[in-house]
Amino acid sequence: MRPMDNTHIDFELRGEYITLDALLKATGLATSGGHAKQLIADGQVLVDGATELRKTCKIRIGQQVQLGDGRITLRAAEV
């Protein structure tokens, strides 16, 4: 599965961080945790513009994740 052209997702983070593989699954850019891990291992995922190969990399508020034309921006959840 590839994200649609120019997909932009604002993801509201409720804790300190989310792991990269869990973020891809939670946003629907990966169909499963295994799929997310494969996308990361294949070097298809960028974090803040750099290729990220660590599946459980901690993604925090303000960071951007990109997969193809899909982009996720993490924001603080409103309380």
Beta strands, then each sheet from edge to edge (+ up, - down):
strand 1: 8-13
strand 2: 18-19
strand 3: 45-47
strand 4: 50-51
strand 5: 58-59
strand 6: 64-67
strand 7: 70-76
sheet 1: 1+ 7+ 6- 3+ 4-
sheet 2: 2+ 5-
end
